[in-house]
């Protein structure tokens, strides 16, 4: 594991007793409170200096409440250095009021709308309302987290092209079809996406794209390596995706995968991957 404290670019904390998360009914293994103390216990012996909270698909209309709840948690856990808040950007100009409220919260750094929910609607992220909402983000000093499934890569590339003033980060390396042993077109599209200067890549959520019980290093490593190859160490950020990660792996085991893929890299490159790029992108 790294010989320095890391900055985790993707962590979920939540409490179903505090806010409604209906999707958890389909994920019984993690359908319970996951709080900072649990994260501390289950990431050991990895040392995490700071982490970024990523929205957890809270029930519609409660996205500002979720951001406020996390801000309260941050008063007790100073490691929470940033918040990626949920906003239904497809509402276009109508979301500006929510963006204005969220932008006044010092920890809110980025916005996410789970585009993966609309994988069966080609072109969804290119609809005028979504693009209009997206283009509001720079006005409020906010970036955007792209959470997609691999069939949505072409539309995502076009979205990034249409919004050159927005800073994007690709969550979970675009969720390639690892379980089905698919490489193309994701393999080529990652290079195309990386050619756009306003997007970086989050090395997270990889093992859960394979068979949760039977994944191996040899199956997932090429996808991690390809992501780093395309974006370079200056534009990748490590993410744990805890506790979703626990559906397939322990936190230390995931760190070991990334360590093994990057074995022989310079300390400067590893610091970029494991902490510095997240600090820069999320302005921590």
C-alpha positions as CSV (number, residue, x, y, z in Angstrom):
1,X,0.0,0.0,0.0
2,X,1.2,3.6,-0.4
3,X,3.8,4.8,2.1
4,X,1.9,8.1,2.5
5,X,-1.7,9.0,3.5
6,X,-4.1,8.9,0.6
7,X,-7.0,11.1,-0.4
8,X,-9.9,8.9,-1.5
9,X,-11.9,10.6,-4.3
10,X,-15.1,8.5,-3.9
11,X,-16.7,7.5,-0.6
12,X,-20.4,6.9,0.2
13,X,-21.7,7.4,3.8
14,X,-25.3,7.2,4.5
15,X,-28.0,6.3,7.1
16,X,-31.3,4.9,5.9
17,X,-32.8,6.0,9.1
18,X,-32.0,9.6,8.3
19,X,-32.8,9.7,4.5
20,X,-34.6,7.4,2.1
21,X,-32.5,5.3,-0.3
22,X,-34.9,3.0,-2.1
23,X,-32.2,1.3,-4.2
24,X,-30.8,-0.3,-1.0
25,X,-33.7,-2.7,-0.9
26,X,-32.0,-4.5,-3.8
27,X,-28.6,-4.5,-2.1
28,X,-29.3,-6.2,1.3
29,X,-25.6,-6.7,2.0
30,X,-25.1,-2.9,2.4
31,X,-28.6,-1.9,3.4
32,X,-27.7,-0.4,6.8
33,X,-26.0,2.7,8.0
34,X,-22.4,3.2,6.8
35,X,-20.9,6.0,8.8
36,X,-17.4,7.5,9.1
37,X,-16.5,5.3,12.0
38,X,-17.3,2.2,9.9
39,X,-15.2,3.6,7.1
40,X,-12.3,4.1,9.5
41,X,-12.6,0.5,10.7
42,X,-13.0,-1.2,7.3
43,X,-10.2,0.7,5.5
44,X,-7.5,-0.1,8.0
45,X,-4.6,-0.5,7.7
46,X,-4.8,1.9,4.7
47,X,-4.3,5.5,6.0
48,X,-6.8,8.0,4.6
49,X,-6.1,11.6,5.2
50,X,-9.1,13.1,3.4
51,X,-12.0,11.8,1.4
52,X,-14.7,13.1,-1.0
53,X,-18.3,12.1,-0.4
54,X,-20.2,11.0,-3.5
55,X,-24.0,11.2,-3.5
56,X,-25.8,8.0,-2.8
57,X,-28.9,8.2,-5.1
58,X,-31.1,9.6,-2.4
59,X,-34.9,9.7,-3.0
60,X,-36.0,12.3,-5.5
61,X,-36.3,15.8,-4.1
62,X,-34.0,15.1,-1.1
63,X,-30.6,16.0,-2.7
64,X,-30.1,19.2,-0.8
65,X,-31.1,17.4,2.4
66,X,-28.4,14.8,1.7
67,X,-25.7,17.4,1.2
68,X,-26.7,19.1,4.5
69,X,-26.6,15.8,6.3
70,X,-23.1,15.1,5.0
71,X,-22.0,18.6,6.0
72,X,-23.2,17.8,9.5
73,X,-21.1,14.6,9.5
74,X,-18.1,16.6,8.4
75,X,-18.2,18.6,11.6
76,X,-17.2,15.5,13.5
77,X,-15.0,13.9,10.8
78,X,-12.6,16.5,9.4
79,X,-11.5,14.0,6.7
80,X,-14.6,14.8,4.8
81,X,-13.1,17.4,2.5
82,X,-15.6,17.6,-0.3
83,X,-19.1,16.7,-1.3
84,X,-20.4,15.6,-4.7
85,X,-24.1,16.5,-4.5
86,X,-26.9,15.1,-6.6
87,X,-28.9,17.5,-8.8
88,X,-31.4,16.6,-11.6
89,X,-29.7,18.7,-14.2
90,X,-32.2,17.5,-16.9
91,X,-34.5,20.2,-15.5
92,X,-32.3,22.8,-17.1
93,X,-32.6,26.4,-16.0
94,X,-35.0,25.3,-13.2
95,X,-32.1,23.7,-11.2
96,X,-30.3,27.0,-10.8
97,X,-32.0,27.7,-7.5
98,X,-30.7,24.4,-6.1
99,X,-27.2,25.0,-7.5
100,X,-27.1,28.4,-5.8
101,X,-28.0,26.8,-2.5
102,X,-25.4,24.1,-2.8
103,X,-22.7,26.4,-4.0
104,X,-23.0,28.4,-0.7
105,X,-22.0,25.2,1.1
106,X,-18.2,25.3,1.3
107,X,-17.8,21.5,1.0
108,X,-19.9,21.1,-2.1
109,X,-17.4,20.8,-5.0
110,X,-19.1,18.8,-7.7
111,X,-22.5,17.7,-9.0
112,X,-23.6,14.2,-10.1
113,X,-26.6,12.9,-11.8
114,X,-26.6,9.1,-12.2
115,X,-26.6,8.9,-16.0
116,X,-26.3,5.1,-15.7
117,X,-30.0,5.0,-14.8
118,X,-30.8,6.1,-18.4
119,X,-28.6,3.6,-20.3
120,X,-31.7,2.3,-22.1
121,X,-32.4,5.9,-23.5
122,X,-29.6,6.6,-26.0
123,X,-28.9,10.4,-26.2
124,X,-30.4,11.0,-22.8
125,X,-27.4,13.2,-21.6
126,X,-27.5,15.2,-24.8
127,X,-31.1,16.4,-24.4
128,X,-31.3,20.2,-24.4
129,X,-32.4,20.5,-20.7
130,X,-29.5,18.4,-19.4
131,X,-26.9,20.3,-21.5
132,X,-28.5,23.6,-20.3
133,X,-28.2,22.5,-16.7
134,X,-24.7,21.3,-17.2
135,X,-23.6,24.6,-18.6
136,X,-24.7,26.4,-15.4
137,X,-22.1,24.6,-13.3
138,X,-19.1,26.9,-14.1
139,X,-21.1,29.9,-12.9
140,X,-21.2,28.3,-9.5
141,X,-17.7,27.0,-9.4
142,X,-18.9,23.4,-9.6
143,X,-17.5,20.4,-11.6
144,X,-19.4,17.3,-12.7
145,X,-19.0,13.6,-11.9
146,X,-19.8,11.3,-14.9
147,X,-21.4,8.1,-13.6
148,X,-22.2,6.0,-16.7
149,X,-22.2,2.5,-18.0
150,X,-19.9,1.6,-20.9
151,X,-22.6,1.7,-23.6
152,X,-23.0,5.4,-22.8
153,X,-19.4,6.3,-23.6
154,X,-20.1,7.8,-27.1
155,X,-22.8,10.1,-25.8
156,X,-20.6,11.0,-22.9
157,X,-17.7,12.0,-25.2
158,X,-20.1,14.2,-27.1
159,X,-21.4,15.8,-23.9
160,X,-17.9,16.6,-22.8
161,X,-17.2,18.2,-26.2
162,X,-20.3,20.3,-26.0
163,X,-19.4,21.6,-22.6
164,X,-15.7,22.6,-22.8
165,X,-16.0,25.1,-19.9
166,X,-17.1,22.3,-17.5
167,X,-14.6,20.3,-15.6
168,X,-15.5,16.6,-15.7
169,X,-14.3,13.5,-13.8
170,X,-15.3,10.0,-15.1
171,X,-16.4,7.9,-12.2
172,X,-15.5,4.2,-12.1
173,X,-13.5,4.3,-15.4
174,X,-16.8,4.3,-17.2
175,X,-17.9,1.0,-15.9
176,X,-16.6,-1.3,-18.7
177,X,-18.1,-4.7,-19.4
178,X,-15.5,-6.6,-17.4
179,X,-17.8,-9.4,-16.4
180,X,-18.6,-10.1,-20.0
181,X,-14.9,-9.8,-20.9
182,X,-15.7,-6.9,-23.3
183,X,-13.0,-4.4,-24.2
184,X,-14.2,-2.7,-27.4
185,X,-15.5,-0.1,-27.9
186,X,-14.7,1.0,-24.4
187,X,-11.0,0.4,-24.9
188,X,-10.8,2.8,-27.9
189,X,-13.3,5.3,-26.5
190,X,-11.2,5.8,-23.3
191,X,-8.4,7.2,-25.5
192,X,-10.9,9.4,-27.3
193,X,-12.3,10.7,-24.1
194,X,-8.8,11.3,-22.7
195,X,-8.0,13.5,-25.7
196,X,-10.4,16.1,-24.3
197,X,-8.6,18.4,-21.8
198,X,-11.6,19.1,-19.5
199,X,-12.0,15.5,-18.2
200,X,-10.0,13.3,-15.8
201,X,-10.6,9.7,-14.7
202,X,-11.4,8.2,-11.4
203,X,-9.8,4.8,-10.8
204,X,-12.7,3.3,-8.7
205,X,-15.6,0.9,-8.9
206,X,-13.7,-1.6,-11.0
207,X,-13.9,-4.9,-9.2
208,X,-17.7,-4.6,-8.8
209,X,-18.0,-4.5,-12.6
210,X,-16.8,-8.2,-12.6
211,X,-18.3,-11.2,-11.0
212,X,-18.5,-10.2,-7.3
213,X,-17.5,-13.6,-6.1
214,X,-15.1,-14.7,-8.8
215,X,-13.2,-11.7,-10.0
216,X,-9.4,-12.0,-10.2
217,X,-6.5,-9.6,-10.5
218,X,-5.8,-10.8,-14.0
219,X,-9.3,-10.0,-15.2
220,X,-9.6,-6.4,-13.8
221,X,-6.0,-5.2,-14.0
222,X,-6.0,-4.6,-17.8
223,X,-8.9,-2.1,-17.4
224,X,-7.1,-0.2,-14.6
225,X,-3.9,-0.2,-16.6
226,X,-5.7,1.0,-19.8
227,X,-7.3,3.9,-17.9
228,X,-4.0,5.1,-16.5
229,X,-2.4,4.6,-20.0
230,X,-5.0,6.8,-21.6
231,X,-5.2,9.6,-19.1
232,X,-1.7,9.5,-17.6
233,X,-0.8,9.9,-14.0
234,X,-1.5,13.6,-14.1
235,X,-5.2,12.9,-14.8
236,X,-6.3,9.9,-12.7
237,X,-7.6,9.9,-9.1
238,X,-7.9,6.9,-6.8
239,X,-11.4,6.1,-5.4
240,X,-12.4,3.4,-3.0
241,X,-16.2,3.4,-3.8
242,X,-16.8,2.3,-0.3
243,X,-19.0,0.6,0.8
244,X,-20.3,-0.5,-2.6
245,X,-16.8,-2.0,-3.0
246,X,-17.6,-4.4,-0.2
247,X,-20.0,-6.3,-2.5
248,X,-16.9,-7.7,-4.1
249,X,-13.8,-6.9,-2.1
250,X,-12.3,-5.4,1.0
251,X,-10.8,-2.0,0.8
252,X,-7.2,-3.1,1.4
253,X,-7.5,-5.7,-1.3
254,X,-8.6,-3.1,-3.8
255,X,-5.7,-0.9,-2.9
256,X,-3.4,-3.9,-3.4
257,X,-4.8,-4.3,-7.0
258,X,-4.0,-0.7,-7.8
259,X,-0.6,-1.0,-6.2
260,X,0.2,-4.0,-8.3
261,X,-0.9,-2.4,-11.5
262,X,1.3,0.6,-10.8
263,X,4.3,-1.2,-9.4
264,X,7.5,0.5,-10.5
265,X,5.9,3.9,-10.9
266,X,7.7,6.9,-9.4
267,X,6.5,8.3,-6.1
268,X,5.5,11.5,-7.8
269,X,3.2,9.5,-10.1
270,X,1.8,7.5,-7.2
271,X,1.1,10.7,-5.2
272,X,-0.8,12.1,-8.2
273,X,-2.9,9.0,-8.4
274,X,-3.5,8.5,-4.7
275,X,-3.9,12.1,-3.5
276,X,-2.7,15.1,-5.5
277,X,-5.1,14.9,-8.5
278,X,-8.1,14.5,-6.2
279,X,-7.0,17.6,-4.2
280,X,-6.6,19.6,-7.4
281,X,-9.8,18.5,-9.1
282,X,-12.1,18.9,-6.1
283,X,-10.2,21.9,-4.8
284,X,-9.8,20.4,-1.4
